[in-house]
Amino acid sequence: MNSLLSIEDVSLALSLDYECVFFVDIESDNYAMFAFGGNHKNLELSETSNFWTDSRVNLETVIYKDDREWFAQNMANKESLVASVQDGKAFSGKYRIMAGDKPVWYSIKVVLGRAEQRNYLIIGVTNIDTQERERLALEQKATKSELYGHIVMALAERYDALYMVDLDTNHYALYKSERVFCELSVALEGEDFFNQLKKDALNVVYKEDIPLIVNALDRRTLLNELDDNGVFSLTYRLNTPKGPLYVNMVAVYADKKHVVISVTNIDAQVRREQKIREEVSAAYEKARRDDLTGIKNKTAYGEFESKLNQQIQSGESVKFAIALCDVNGLKTVNDTLGHIAGDEYIRSASRLVCQIFAHSPVFRIGGDEFVAILRGSDFENREKLEKEFTEAIEKNADKHKVVVACGISVFDKEHDKDVSSVFERADALMYKNKVRMKNGHDEIIGTIIQSIGAKVTN
């Protein structure tokens, strides 16, 4: 079909990193689940295909009892989850699923995908049971001291740099640095971590992220975050010789007097996820575009209509009108000159409708039918636009160009319960105009065919 990935293609690509992937349409709450193995194949799916309903069902049946409260607050709560992934943020966490009588650890990551009038969640789930149990075992074995235990736990995670900060003196030491940090001008040890951080940030942090990290790692801000949540995490970019590089920083208390800060290179992962989101969004958008004219198609109109209906039913103050346009003589053009000429005839009609209703979304909903939803300035000037449309059609008829019949109907909140009522009135008005234009129709279409035929021949 095209080079863009479909949802299935994206799911297959994600199967390399995730055991299960969900795609959740935020507006309709419908979702698709791709389980590539493991315990997610046993999840209970309802006939409603509602993600939040199914999440609450599985909360009681398969989520480990100690993790149900976290799952209910974060994964089964639409408002909370959607809010946590706004502005390009990602949400992540860990929980356990019951496999028989044994709880199995999973990590989950959620990002937001955007299309023109749609938001959707991409949710990836990975089995981390082995790694998590090893981490817990290391923590339990670290009995020499609380500080040693936390260092071992931190070293068990993948990292590129590890700092130890003494909160009494602000002394710090860089425990380990991979190549990327060796290339940067970062002090390996010092007596004033928080002030030194601000100096280093000016040199090594990507300029757009400097205010973010300087504000986040203010001493008071960092310690308040650790006191409230036990952990602090931040993704930002380093300014490397090869360009901006995404890293993730995690800070935890080692004990009451020390903080451990690890930094991990996540650039490849972030850029892979960005590419997937872009490709999914592009595929989603293309599915709502008419290939012939480039304007929105019938699928996009259906979604726009549903959104308007929701606003009407919720009692919102909605002002809009529907302009329904029908191309005259398309069948005759197709039968006489062929579909190449007919396609150009349709494109000419599309350009005319879009030109008149320049500030409104225009949809091609059938072979020869177009709909414009008039809002804002187009709605306020609808009578003027209708007159302009009529004058343009009359000029087109004189110049042997495309002829289009149009009917415009305004939403009446006192009588209209949905969009279809307005559409039906617009359809009736369009038909009346079509009948009125029928006088001289055959002669006009014949002349247009001669004009188009000459262009096609030349």
PEKA-V427393 format. One record per pair of residues at least 12 apart in sequence whose ideal C-beta (glycine too) atoms are under 10 Angstrom apart, sorted by the first residue. I is the first residue (numbers start at 1). J is the second residue. D is the distance in whole Angstrom. If there is no record, write none. Layout:
<<I;J;D> <I;J;D>>
//
This chain:
<<1;283;9> <1;286;9> <1;287;10> <2;282;9> <2;283;8> <2;286;7> <2;291;10> <3;279;9> <3;282;10> <3;283;10> <4;278;10> <4;279;6> <4;280;9> <4;281;10> <4;282;5> <4;283;4> <4;284;9> <4;285;9> <4;286;6> <4;287;9> <5;275;9> <5;276;8> <5;278;10> <5;279;5> <5;280;7> <5;282;8> <5;283;6> <6;279;9> <6;280;9> <6;283;6> <6;284;10> <6;287;9> <7;21;9> <7;23;6> <7;32;6> <7;34;8> <7;120;10> <7;122;10> <7;280;7> <7;283;7> <7;284;8> <7;287;10> <8;32;9> <8;34;8> <9;276;10> <9;279;8> <9;280;9> <9;283;8> <10;23;8> <10;34;9> <10;113;10> <10;122;8> <10;276;6> <10;277;9> <10;279;7> <10;280;5> <10;283;8> <11;23;8> <11;32;8> <11;33;9> <11;34;4> <11;35;10> <11;36;8> <11;122;10> <11;124;10> <11;276;10> <11;280;10> <12;34;8> <12;36;9> <13;272;9> <13;275;10> <13;276;7> <13;279;9> <14;34;8> <14;36;9> <14;122;8> <14;124;6> <14;272;9> <14;273;9> <14;276;7> <15;34;7> <15;35;10> <15;36;4> <15;37;9> <15;124;10> <16;36;9> <16;272;10> <17;109;9> <17;124;7> <17;126;7> <17;269;8> <17;272;8> <17;273;9> <18;34;9> <18;35;10> <18;36;7> <18;40;10> <18;106;10> <18;107;9> <18;108;9> <18;109;8> <18;122;10> <18;123;9> <18;124;4> <18;125;6> <18;126;5> <18;127;9> <19;34;10> <19;35;7> <19;36;6> <19;37;6> <19;38;5> <19;39;8> <19;40;6> <19;41;9> <19;106;8> <19;124;9> <19;125;6> <19;126;6> <19;127;5> <19;128;10> <20;33;7> <20;34;7> <20;35;5> <20;36;7> <20;37;8> <20;38;7> <20;39;9> <20;40;4> <20;41;8> <20;43;8> <20;106;9> <20;108;9> <20;123;8> <20;124;8> <20;125;4> <20;126;8> <20;127;9> <21;33;7> <21;34;5> <21;35;8> <21;36;8> <21;40;9> <21;122;7> <21;123;7> <21;124;5> <21;125;7> <22;34;8> <22;35;9> <22;40;9> <22;51;7> <22;54;10> <22;55;10> <22;108;10> <22;110;9> <22;120;10> <22;121;7> <22;122;8> <22;123;4> <22;124;8> <22;125;8> <23;51;9> <23;113;8> <23;120;6> <23;121;7> <23;122;6> <23;123;8> <23;280;8> <23;284;10> <24;50;10> <24;51;5> <24;52;9> <24;55;10> <24;78;9> <24;81;9> <24;82;10> <24;110;9> <24;113;10> <24;119;9> <24;120;6> <24;121;4> <24;122;8> <24;123;7> <25;49;10> <25;51;8> <25;115;10> <25;118;7> <25;119;8> <25;120;5> <25;121;9> <25;284;10> <26;51;9> <26;78;8> <26;81;10> <26;82;6> <26;112;8> <26;113;10> <26;114;10> <26;118;7> <26;119;4> <26;120;6> <26;121;7> <27;117;8> <27;118;6> <27;119;7> <27;120;9> <27;303;8> <27;306;8> <27;307;7> <27;310;9> <28;49;9> <28;50;9> <28;51;10> <28;118;9> <28;120;10> <28;303;9> <28;306;8> <29;48;9> <29;49;8> <29;50;5> <29;51;6> <29;52;6> <29;53;8> <29;54;10> <29;78;8> <30;48;9> <30;49;5> <30;50;7> <30;51;7> <30;120;10> <31;45;10> <31;49;7> <31;50;8> <31;51;4> <31;52;9> <31;54;8> <31;55;10> <31;120;9> <31;121;8> <31;123;9> <32;49;9> <32;51;10> <32;120;10> <33;45;7> <33;49;10> <33;51;9> <33;54;9> <33;123;9> <33;125;10> <35;125;9> <36;125;10> <37;127;9> <38;97;9> <38;99;8> <38;104;8> <38;106;9> <38;125;9> <38;126;10> <38;127;6> <38;129;10> <39;62;7> <39;97;5> <39;98;8> <39;99;5> <39;100;9> <39;104;6> <39;106;8> <39;125;10> <39;127;8> <39;129;10> <40;58;10> <40;62;9> <40;97;8> <40;106;9> <40;125;6> <40;127;9> <42;58;10> <42;61;9> <42;62;7> <42;97;9> <42;98;10> <42;99;8> <43;55;10> <43;57;9> <43;58;5> <43;61;9> <43;62;6> <43;97;9> <44;57;5> <44;58;6> <44;60;10> <44;61;6> <44;62;8> <45;57;9> <45;58;9> <46;58;10> <51;75;10> <51;76;9> <51;78;8> <51;81;10> <51;121;8> <51;123;9> <52;75;9> <52;76;6> <52;77;8> <52;78;5> <52;81;9> <53;76;9> <54;76;9> <55;71;8> <55;72;9> <55;75;6> <55;76;4> <55;77;9> <55;78;9> <55;81;9> <56;71;10> <56;72;8> <56;75;10> <56;76;5> <56;77;10> <57;76;9> <58;71;9> <58;75;10> <58;76;9> <58;97;9> <59;71;6> <59;72;6> <59;75;8> <59;76;6> <60;72;10> <61;98;8> <62;96;10> <62;97;5> <62;98;5> <62;99;9> <63;75;9> <63;76;9> <63;95;7> <63;96;7> <63;97;6> <63;98;7> <63;103;9> <64;95;7> <64;96;4> <64;97;7> <64;98;6> <64;99;10> <64;102;10> <64;103;4> <64;104;8> <64;105;9> <65;96;9> <65;98;9> <65;103;9> <66;95;9> <66;96;7> <66;103;8> <67;93;9> <67;94;8> <67;95;4> <67;96;5> <67;97;9> <67;98;10> <67;103;8> <67;105;10> <67;106;10> <68;95;9> <68;96;10> <70;93;7> <70;94;9> <70;95;6> <71;93;9> <71;95;6> <71;96;9> <71;97;10> <71;108;9> <74;91;7> <74;93;6> <74;95;9> <74;108;9> <74;110;9> <75;91;9> <75;93;8> <75;95;8> <75;108;7> <75;110;8> <75;123;8> <78;121;9> <81;110;6> <81;112;10> <81;121;7> <81;123;9> <82;110;9> <82;112;8> <82;119;8> <82;121;7> <84;110;7> <84;112;9> <85;109;10> <85;110;6> <85;111;6> <85;112;4> <85;113;10> <85;119;9> <85;121;7> <85;122;9> <85;123;10> <86;112;7> <86;119;10> <87;112;9> <88;111;8> <88;112;8> <88;114;10> <88;235;10> <88;274;9> <88;277;10> <89;110;9> <89;111;8> <89;112;8> <89;235;8> <90;109;6> <90;110;7> <90;111;5> <90;112;9> <90;122;10> <90;235;8> <90;248;10> <90;270;9> <90;273;8> <91;108;8> <91;109;7> <91;110;4> <91;111;8> <91;112;9> <91;121;9> <91;123;9> <92;107;7> <92;108;7> <92;109;5> <92;110;7> <92;111;10> <92;124;10> <92;233;8> <92;248;10> <93;106;9> <93;107;7> <93;108;6> <93;109;8> <93;110;9> <94;106;7> <94;107;5> <94;108;7> <94;126;10> <94;128;7> <94;132;7> <95;107;8> <95;108;7> <95;125;9> <96;129;8> <96;132;9> <97;125;9> <97;127;9> <97;129;9> <99;127;10> <99;129;9> <102;129;9> <103;129;9> <104;127;7> <104;128;9> <104;129;5> <104;130;10> <104;132;9> <104;133;10> <105;126;10> <105;127;7> <105;128;5> <105;129;4> <105;130;8> <105;131;8> <105;132;4> <105;133;7> <105;135;10> <105;136;9> <106;125;5> <106;126;7> <106;127;6> <106;128;6> <106;129;8> <106;132;9> <107;124;9> <107;125;7> <107;126;5> <107;127;8> <107;128;5> <107;129;10> <107;131;9> <107;132;8> <108;123;7> <108;124;7> <108;125;5> <108;126;8> <108;128;10> <109;122;9> <109;123;7> <109;124;5> <109;125;8> <109;126;8> <109;269;10> <109;273;8> <110;122;7> <110;123;5> <110;124;8> <110;125;10> <111;123;8> <111;124;8> <111;273;6> <111;274;9> <111;276;9> <111;277;6> <112;277;8> <113;276;9> <113;277;5> <113;278;9> <113;279;10> <113;280;5> <113;281;6> <113;284;8> <114;277;8> <114;278;10> <114;280;10> <114;281;6> <114;284;9> <114;285;10> <115;280;8> <115;281;5> <115;282;9> <115;283;9> <115;284;4> <115;285;5> <115;286;10> <115;287;9> <115;288;8> <115;300;10> <115;303;10> <116;281;9> <116;284;9> <116;285;6> <116;288;7> <116;289;10> <116;296;8> <116;300;8> <116;303;9> <116;304;10> <116;361;9> <117;285;10> <117;288;8> <117;296;9> <117;300;8> <117;303;6> <117;304;7> <117;306;10> <117;307;7> <117;361;9> <118;281;9> <118;284;7> <118;285;9> <118;288;9> <118;300;10> <118;303;7> <118;307;10> <120;277;10> <120;280;8> <120;281;9> <120;284;8> <122;273;8> <122;276;7> <122;277;7> <122;280;7> <124;273;9> <124;276;10> <131;156;8> <131;157;9> <131;158;10> <134;156;7> <135;152;9> <135;153;6> <135;154;10> <135;156;5> <135;157;8> <136;153;9> <136;156;10> <137;156;9> <138;152;5> <138;153;6> <138;155;9> <138;156;5> <139;152;7> <139;153;5> <139;156;8> <140;153;10> <142;156;10> <145;254;10> <145;255;8> <146;253;10> <146;254;8> <146;255;5> <146;256;9> <146;258;10> <147;164;9> <147;253;10> <147;254;5> <147;255;5> <147;256;10> <147;257;9> <147;258;6> <147;260;9> <148;254;9> <148;255;10> <149;254;9> <149;255;9> <150;164;10> <150;252;7> <150;253;7> <150;254;4> <150;255;7> <150;258;8> <150;259;10> <150;260;6> <151;164;8> <151;175;8> <151;254;6> <151;258;9> <151;260;7> <153;252;8> <153;254;9> <153;260;9> <154;175;9> <154;250;8> <154;252;7> <154;254;8> <154;260;5> <154;261;9> <154;262;6> <155;175;8> <155;176;9> <155;260;9> <155;262;9> <157;250;8> <157;262;6> <157;264;8> <158;262;9> <158;264;6> <158;265;9> <158;266;10> <159;175;9> <159;176;7> <159;178;8> <159;247;10> <159;248;9> <159;249;10> <159;250;8> <159;260;10> <159;261;10> <159;262;4> <159;263;7> <159;264;5> <159;265;9> <160;176;8> <160;177;7> <160;178;4> <160;179;9> <160;180;6> <160;181;6> <160;238;10> <160;245;10> <160;247;7> <160;248;10> <160;262;8> <160;263;6> <160;264;6> <160;265;5> <160;266;9> <161;174;6> <161;175;8> <161;176;6> <161;177;5> <161;178;7> <161;180;9> <161;181;5> <161;182;10> <161;184;10> <161;186;8> <161;247;9> <161;249;9> <161;261;8> <161;262;7> <161;263;4> <161;264;8> <161;265;9> <162;174;7> <162;175;4> <162;176;5> <162;177;9> <162;260;7> <162;261;7> <162;262;5> <162;263;8> <162;264;10> <163;175;7> <163;176;9> <163;177;10> <163;186;10> <163;188;10> <163;189;10> <163;193;7> <163;197;10> <163;249;9> <163;251;9> <163;259;8> <163;260;7> <163;261;4> <163;262;8> <163;263;8> <164;189;10> <164;193;10> <164;254;7> <164;258;6> <164;259;8> <164;260;6> <164;261;8> <165;193;5> <165;194;8> <165;197;10> <165;219;10> <165;222;9> <165;251;9> <165;254;9> <165;257;10> <165;258;7> <165;259;5> <165;260;8> <165;261;7> <166;191;9> <166;193;8> <166;254;10> <166;257;7> <166;258;6> <166;259;9> <167;193;9> <167;219;9> <167;223;8> <167;253;9> <167;254;10> <167;255;9> <167;256;8> <167;257;5> <167;258;6> <167;259;6> <168;256;10> <168;257;6> <168;258;9> <169;191;7> <169;192;9> <169;193;9> <169;257;9> <170;190;8> <170;191;6> <170;192;5> <170;193;5> <170;194;6> <170;195;8> <170;196;9> <170;219;8> <171;189;8> <171;190;7> <171;191;5> <171;192;8> <171;193;7> <172;187;9> <172;188;9> <172;189;7> <172;190;6> <172;191;8> <172;192;8> <172;193;4> <172;194;9> <172;196;8> <172;197;9> <172;258;10> <172;259;9> <172;261;9> <173;187;10> <173;188;7> <173;189;5> <173;190;8> <173;193;10> <174;186;7> <174;187;8> <174;188;5> <174;189;7> <174;190;9> <174;261;10> <174;263;10> <175;188;10> <175;260;8> <175;261;10> <175;262;9> <176;262;9> <176;263;10> <177;263;9> <178;263;9> <178;264;10> <178;265;7> <179;265;10> <180;204;10> <180;238;7> <180;240;6> <180;241;10> <180;242;9> <180;245;7> <180;247;8> <180;263;9> <180;265;6> <180;267;9> <181;204;9> <181;238;8> <181;240;10> <181;247;9> <181;263;8> <181;265;9> <183;204;9> <183;238;10> <183;240;7> <183;241;6> <183;242;9> <184;200;8> <184;203;7> <184;204;4> <184;205;10> <184;238;7> <184;239;8> <184;240;7> <184;241;9> <184;245;10> <185;199;10> <185;200;7> <185;202;10> <185;203;5> <185;204;6> <186;200;5> <186;203;8> <186;204;6> <186;238;10> <186;263;10> <187;199;8> <187;200;7> <193;217;9> <193;219;8> <193;259;9> <193;261;9> <194;214;10> <194;217;7> <194;218;7> <194;219;5> <194;220;9> <194;221;10> <194;222;8> <195;219;9> <197;213;8> <197;214;7> <197;217;6> <197;218;9> <197;219;9> <197;222;10> <197;261;10> <198;210;9> <198;213;9> <198;214;5> <198;217;8> <198;218;9> <200;213;10> <201;213;6> <201;214;5> <201;217;8> <201;236;9> <201;238;10> <201;239;10> <202;214;9> <202;239;10> <203;239;8> <204;238;6> <204;239;6> <204;240;8> <205;236;6> <205;237;7> <205;238;6> <205;239;6> <205;244;10> <205;247;10> <206;236;7> <206;237;4> <206;238;7> <206;239;5> <206;240;9> <206;243;9> <206;244;5> <206;245;8> <206;246;9> <207;237;9> <207;239;7> <207;244;9> <208;236;9> <208;237;8> <208;239;10> <208;244;9> <209;234;9> <209;235;9> <209;236;4> <209;237;5> <209;238;9> <209;239;9> <209;244;8> <209;246;10> <210;236;9> <210;237;10> <210;239;9> <212;234;7> <212;235;9> <212;236;6> <212;237;10> <213;234;7> <213;236;5> <213;237;9> <213;249;8> <216;232;8> <216;233;10> <216;234;5> <216;236;8> <216;249;9> <216;251;10> <217;232;9> <217;234;8> <217;249;8> <217;251;8> <217;261;9> <219;259;10> <222;234;10> <222;251;6> <222;259;8> <222;261;9> <223;251;10> <223;253;9> <223;259;8> <225;251;8> <226;251;7> <226;252;7> <226;253;6> <226;259;7> <227;253;9> <230;252;7> <230;253;7> <231;250;7> <231;251;7> <231;252;5> <231;253;9> <232;249;8> <232;250;7> <232;251;4> <232;252;8> <232;259;9> <232;261;9> <233;248;7> <233;249;7> <233;250;5> <233;251;8> <233;252;10> <234;247;9> <234;248;7> <234;249;5> <234;250;8> <234;251;8> <234;263;10> <235;247;7> <235;248;5> <235;249;8> <235;264;10> <235;266;7> <235;270;7> <236;248;8> <236;249;7> <236;263;10> <237;267;8> <237;270;9> <238;263;9> <238;265;9> <238;267;9> <240;265;10> <240;267;9> <242;267;10> <243;267;10> <244;267;8> <245;265;7> <245;266;9> <245;267;5> <245;268;10> <245;270;9> <245;271;10> <246;264;10> <246;265;8> <246;266;5> <246;267;4> <246;268;9> <246;269;8> <246;270;4> <246;271;7> <246;274;9> <247;263;5> <247;264;6> <247;265;6> <247;266;6> <247;267;7> <247;270;9> <248;262;9> <248;263;7> <248;264;5> <248;265;8> <248;266;5> <248;267;10> <248;269;9> <248;270;9> <249;261;6> <249;262;7> <249;263;5> <249;264;8> <250;262;5> <250;263;8> <250;264;8> <251;263;10> <285;300;9> <287;299;7> <287;300;9> <288;300;4> <288;301;9> <288;302;10> <288;303;7> <288;304;10> <288;363;9> <289;364;10> <290;346;9> <290;350;8> <290;362;10> <290;363;8> <290;364;4> <290;365;9> <290;370;10> <291;364;10> <292;342;10> <292;343;6> <292;344;10> <292;346;6> <292;347;7> <292;350;8> <292;364;8> <292;367;10> <293;343;9> <293;346;7> <293;347;6> <293;348;10> <293;349;9> <293;350;4> <293;351;8> <293;353;9> <293;354;9> <293;362;9> <293;363;10> <293;364;6> <293;370;9> <294;347;9> <294;350;8> <294;354;9> <294;364;9> <295;347;10> <295;350;6> <295;351;10> <295;353;8> <295;354;7> <295;361;8> <295;362;5> <295;363;7> <295;364;6> <295;370;8> <295;372;10> <296;361;6> <296;362;7> <296;363;5> <296;364;7> <296;365;9> <296;371;9> <296;373;10> <297;363;7> <297;364;6> <297;365;8> <298;363;7> <298;364;7> <298;365;5> <298;366;7> <298;369;9> <298;371;9> <299;363;9> <299;365;10> <300;361;8> <300;363;6> <300;364;9> <300;365;9> <301;361;9> <301;362;10> <301;363;4> <301;364;9> <301;365;5> <301;370;10> <301;371;6> <301;373;8> <301;419;10> <301;423;10> <302;363;9> <302;365;9> <304;361;7> <304;363;7> <304;371;9> <304;373;6> <304;419;9> <305;322;10> <305;363;9> <305;365;10> <305;371;9> <305;373;9> <305;418;8> <305;419;5> <305;420;8> <305;422;10> <305;423;8> <306;418;10> <306;419;9> <307;419;10> <308;320;7> <308;322;10> <308;373;8> <308;375;10> <308;411;8> <308;418;8> <308;419;5> <308;422;9> <309;417;9> <309;418;5> <309;419;6> <309;420;9> <311;419;10> <312;411;8> <312;413;8> <312;416;7> <312;417;7> <312;418;6> <312;419;7> <312;421;10> <312;422;10> <313;417;8> <313;418;8> <315;413;9> <316;413;10> <317;413;8> <318;375;9> <318;411;6> <318;413;7> <318;416;10> <318;419;10> <319;374;9> <319;375;7> <319;376;9> <319;379;6> <319;380;9> <319;410;8> <319;411;7> <319;413;9> <320;360;9> <320;373;6> <320;374;6> <320;375;5> <320;376;9> <320;378;9> <320;379;6> <320;382;10> <320;410;8> <320;411;5> <320;419;8> <320;422;8> <321;357;10> <321;360;9> <321;372;9> <321;373;8> <321;374;4> <321;375;8> <321;378;8> <321;379;6> <321;382;5> <321;385;10> <321;386;9> <321;408;6> <321;409;6> <321;410;4> <321;411;7> <321;422;7> <321;425;10> <321;426;8> <322;360;10> <322;371;6> <322;372;7> <322;373;6> <322;374;7> <322;407;9> <322;408;7> <322;409;6> <322;410;8> <322;411;8> <322;419;7> <322;420;10> <322;421;10> <322;422;5> <322;423;5> <322;424;9> <322;425;8> <322;426;4> <322;427;9> <322;429;10> <322;430;10> <323;353;8> <323;356;8> <323;357;6> <323;360;8> <323;362;9> <323;370;8> <323;371;7> <323;372;4> <323;373;8> <323;374;6> <323;378;9> <323;382;8> <323;385;8> <323;386;8> <323;389;8> <323;406;6> <323;407;7> <323;408;5> <323;409;8> <323;426;7> <323;429;10> <323;430;9> <324;365;9> <324;369;7> <324;370;8> <324;371;6> <324;372;8> <324;405;9> <324;406;7> <324;407;5> <324;408;8> <324;409;8> <324;422;10> <324;423;7> <324;424;9> <324;425;9> <324;426;4> <324;427;5> <324;428;9> <324;429;8> <324;430;5> <324;431;9> <325;349;7> <325;350;9> <325;352;8> <325;353;5> <325;356;9> <325;357;9> <325;362;9> <325;364;10> <325;368;9> <325;369;7> <325;370;4> <325;371;7> <325;372;7> <325;389;8> <325;393;10> <325;404;5> <325;405;7> <325;406;5> <325;407;8> <325;408;10> <325;426;9> <325;430;7> <325;433;10> <326;349;9> <326;366;9> <326;368;6> <326;369;6> <326;370;8> <326;404;7> <326;405;5> <326;406;8> <326;407;9> <326;427;9> <326;430;6> <326;431;8> <326;433;9> <326;434;6> <327;342;10> <327;345;7> <327;346;7> <327;348;9> <327;349;5> <327;350;9> <327;352;9> <327;353;9> <327;366;10> <327;367;8> <327;368;4> <327;369;8> <327;370;8> <327;402;7> <327;403;8> <327;404;5> <327;405;8> <328;345;10> <328;349;9> <328;368;8> <328;393;9> <328;397;9> <328;402;8> <328;403;4> <328;404;6> <328;405;6> <328;434;7> <328;437;7> <328;438;9> <328;441;7> <328;444;8> <328;445;7> <328;448;9> <329;342;10> <329;345;8> <329;368;9> <329;402;9> <329;403;7> <329;404;10> <329;441;7> <329;442;9> <329;444;8> <329;445;4> <329;446;9> <329;448;7> <329;449;8> <330;342;6> <330;343;10> <330;345;6> <330;346;7> <330;349;8> <330;367;7> <330;368;4> <330;369;10> <330;402;9> <330;445;10> <331;367;9> <331;368;8> <331;445;10> <332;345;10> <332;441;10> <332;442;9> <332;445;5> <332;446;8> <332;448;9> <332;449;7> <333;345;5> <333;346;9> <333;402;9> <333;445;8> <333;448;7> <333;449;6> <333;452;7> <333;453;9> <334;346;10> <334;367;9> <334;368;10> <335;449;10> <336;445;9> <336;446;9> <336;449;5> <336;450;10> <336;452;9> <336;453;8> <337;449;6> <337;450;10> <337;452;6> <337;453;5> <337;455;10> <337;456;6> <337;457;9> <338;453;10> <338;456;8> <340;452;10> <340;456;7> <341;449;8> <341;452;5> <341;453;7> <341;455;8> <341;456;5> <341;457;10> <342;367;9> <342;368;9> <342;452;9> <344;402;9> <344;452;7> <344;455;8> <344;456;8> <345;368;9> <345;401;9> <345;402;6> <345;403;10> <345;448;8> <345;449;9> <345;452;7> <346;364;8> <346;367;8> <346;368;7> <346;370;9> <346;402;9> <347;402;9> <348;396;9> <348;401;7> <348;402;4> <348;403;10> <348;404;9> <348;452;9> <349;364;9> <349;368;8> <349;369;10> <349;370;7> <349;396;10> <349;401;10> <349;402;5> <349;403;9> <349;404;5> <350;362;7> <350;364;7> <350;370;7> <350;402;9> <350;404;10> <351;402;9> <352;370;9> <352;389;8> <352;392;6> <352;393;8> <352;396;7> <352;401;8> <352;402;6> <352;403;10> <352;404;6> <352;406;10> <353;370;5> <353;371;9> <353;372;6> <353;389;8> <353;392;10> <353;404;7> <353;406;8> <354;370;9> <354;372;8> <355;388;9> <355;389;10> <355;392;8> <356;372;8> <356;378;9> <356;385;6> <356;386;9> <356;388;6> <356;389;5> <356;390;10> <356;391;10> <356;392;7> <356;393;10> <356;404;10> <356;406;9> <357;370;9> <357;371;10> <357;372;4> <357;373;9> <357;374;6> <357;378;6> <357;382;9> <357;385;6> <357;388;10> <357;389;8> <357;406;10> <357;408;10> <358;372;10> <358;377;9> <358;378;8> <358;385;9> <359;372;10> <359;374;8> <359;375;8> <359;376;6> <359;377;5> <359;378;5> <359;379;9> <359;381;9> <359;385;10> <360;372;5> <360;373;6> <360;374;5> <360;375;6> <360;376;8> <360;377;9> <360;378;4> <360;379;8> <360;382;10> <360;385;9> <361;373;5> <361;374;9> <361;375;8> <361;378;10> <365;423;10> <368;404;9> <369;427;9> <369;430;9> <370;404;8> <370;406;9> <371;423;8> <371;426;8> <371;427;10> <372;385;9> <372;389;10> <372;406;9> <372;408;9> <372;426;10> <373;411;10> <373;419;9> <373;422;10> <374;386;10> <374;408;7> <374;409;10> <374;410;8> <374;411;10> <379;410;8> <379;411;9> <382;408;6> <382;409;10> <382;410;7> <383;408;9> <385;406;10> <385;408;8> <386;406;7> <386;407;9> <386;408;5> <386;429;10> <386;433;10> <389;404;8> <389;405;10> <389;406;5> <389;408;8> <389;433;10> <390;406;8> <390;433;8> <390;437;10> <392;404;9> <392;406;10> <393;405;8> <393;406;8> <393;433;9> <393;437;8> <394;437;10> <396;444;9> <396;448;9> <397;437;8> <397;440;8> <397;441;10> <397;443;10> <397;444;5> <397;445;10> <397;447;9> <397;448;8> <398;444;9> <398;447;10> <399;447;10> <399;448;9> <399;451;8> <400;444;8> <400;445;10> <400;446;9> <400;447;5> <400;448;5> <400;449;9> <400;450;7> <400;451;4> <400;452;8> <400;454;10> <401;447;10> <401;448;7> <401;451;7> <401;452;9> <402;448;7> <402;452;9> <403;434;10> <403;437;7> <403;441;8> <403;444;6> <403;445;8> <403;448;7> <404;430;9> <404;433;9> <404;434;9> <404;437;9> <405;429;9> <405;430;5> <405;431;8> <405;432;9> <405;433;5> <405;434;4> <405;435;9> <405;436;8> <405;437;6> <405;438;9> <406;426;9> <406;429;8> <406;430;6> <406;433;6> <406;434;9> <407;423;10> <407;425;8> <407;426;5> <407;427;7> <407;428;7> <407;429;3> <407;430;3> <407;431;7> <407;432;7> <407;433;6> <407;434;9> <408;422;10> <408;425;9> <408;426;6> <408;429;7> <408;430;9> <408;433;10> <409;421;9> <409;422;5> <409;423;8> <409;424;8> <409;425;4> <409;426;4> <409;427;8> <409;428;8> <409;429;6> <409;430;9> <410;422;7> <410;425;9> <410;426;9> <411;425;10> <412;425;9>>
//
